[in-house]
Amino acid sequence: MAELLVWPALLAYGEAAFAYAGNARNPGLYGRLATWGVRLGWLAQTALLVVQATRADGFPWSTWAGSLNLFVWLVVSAYLIWGCSPRFRLLGLGVMPLAAALLAISYAAGGTEGAGGAAWGDVVLVLHIGLILVSFAGFTVAGGLAALELWQERVLKSHPAGLLRQRMPSLVALDRLTVGTVGVSLAALTAGIIPGLARLPDRGLDVLVAGTLVLWALGASVLYLRVRAGRRELAAALALGGVAAVIVLQLGLLFAHVA
Amino acid sequence: MRLLLVGTSHRLSPLEVRERVALDHDGEAALARRIGEGGEAVCLSTCNRTELYLAAADTDAAGERATAALADLGGIPRGELEPYLYRLEQDAAATHLFRVAAGLDSLVPGEGEIQGQVRSAYERGAVGPLLDRLFRHALHTGKRVRTETAIGESPASVASAAAALAAQVFGDLAGRRILVIGAGKIGDLAARNLVGRGAQLLFVANRTVDRATSLAERFGATALPLDTVEQELAGTDIVVSSTSARGQILSADQVRRALPKRKGRPLLLVDLAVPRDLDPAIKELPGCFLYDIDDLQSVVEETLSGRRGEAIRAEAIVAAEGDRFSEWLGSRDIVPAISSLRERAEAIRRGELAKASPRLAGLSEPERNAVESLTNQIVNKLLHQPIMRLKEAGVGEEGERRAPQSRLEG
């Protein structure tokens, strides 16, 4: 059953990724095809997660590959909030190829199967993983938004004649969304770290824990720079750095999994 | 009833003629009532056109009435006016209105005002089934063109380009604060465009405060002397400058000093003056976006060429909508023919039933109902194919549509 849902999700995400590329050159029909790809893929992946949750004898996303599957779903969910609006389609060009690739990796590594990891009864661990993944997804989308913001800033500064033909969200909207998404992600990360602290004495301070704390510091710096210091561009650049931190953490999780 | 359009536009007549046949809203309504003569008529009058749309059984007589009305209106002898007039009928008239509503017949392709002008003319006209459908379809076409193409998104003047740029920076301009430096016409026009999008004109600064006051009062703003501009930068989102001063009005240092109080909020500065009022070094400051007249002019040129490209896509939409309307017109033409065919068949059925009634006298009530139903079904089945043919003929070529009955008989 899970197998039957992975492929539609993968195909729809892949189709959306190609359609977004087409939309960048020729807006219109490609944009609508991309939007439907995202929606159908998200529905298929949601169904996949439901099937996994009902079939597994434990929390099915506590493994590295499983967490990647849930991470992709969270990123696409966050993107879906604004992504279907024409002005945010450029963000889809970054998000959907990433989603398709990561879901494919998760599938190849067995993350879409129903095998259980941690028991559902281990609420602390389930909360810890869930909230950390929500924050990772949020930081990833915030990074995409920050990239759009910096690009929009550059375009506005360089005065190209075709400036108004680019259908982009306004600079202020991107700024507000980036900061808002970082704020939500930071809150989720903080809430996710707290249950993890309970396990710290057993686990010790390893690279992953340190990386998570760095991500937290990065999120807090973005908020401080933007809200208190009024350094919008620097805050956006740091938010973009948040994506790099998430990638490093995901790779760290992979190495930990392989080890 | 047939559809007829008589009118003139910038494509055919000079301004001297157009201005004489132009009408205000009340004039549009009065003329529509007068030439409609109790039937259907709509008068569309803008700075680029005056057009009369009529639904009439006799289009020749209606055309005469419309031409005479326009000649009377302009005080122009009919013979002199006629070379400037066009006259279109049926599908051609409908497609023309669709192009007008889409902004494709405007001086600047895709200009947005025409949609409102068409709606206003429709609301003030004497509309019946045909013109009601025509104008609703035209408004739908205009909306579709604006939604599905980018033809109406790009600005067509420097002032509207400044407003579009502001929207690119701030998104919704509601509540954004404007400071205008210079009280001339250009600043006034730019301010109007920004205020039209929801921004708020807070200050008008000018060397002569008295001149600033008259502009400021119109927008409920405050007039300032030029030397106080720096103090107001912290609370301003958009600065528009258009003085005739020889030197700079605002330096990069003055703007830099205001930045800490702005807490990272972007500042858009539009310099419409020649020579420039604002220090070009301002554009290097973080969060400051400075545009001069050349920047805006190149944006306008680029977007106008973009509009022409989008017009090709818009024409395809208009053509598709024209076909849909044409189908409807066709189906409208054959309705009387279908009705007459049905009436004739029903009369034959009833006549035959009446003839057979002595032989059917012994039937019970349910048996009579069964015979009634059976004869109805036979008539419906016999009529099905001829009616389908009629409908096909109705949506075919114009020549075929006019004589559906003869096609059947043939």
Interface residues (C-beta under 8 A of the other chain):
Chain A: P27 G28 Q152 L156 K157 H159 A161 G162 L163 L164 R165 R167 M168 P169 S170 L171 V172 A173 R226 A229 G230 R231 R232 E233 A235
Chain B: E148 A150 E153 S154 P155 A161 A164 L165 A167 Q168 V169 F170 G171 P260 R262 K263 G264 R265 P266 K283 P286 G287 F289 Y291 D295 S298 V299 E301 E302 T303 G306
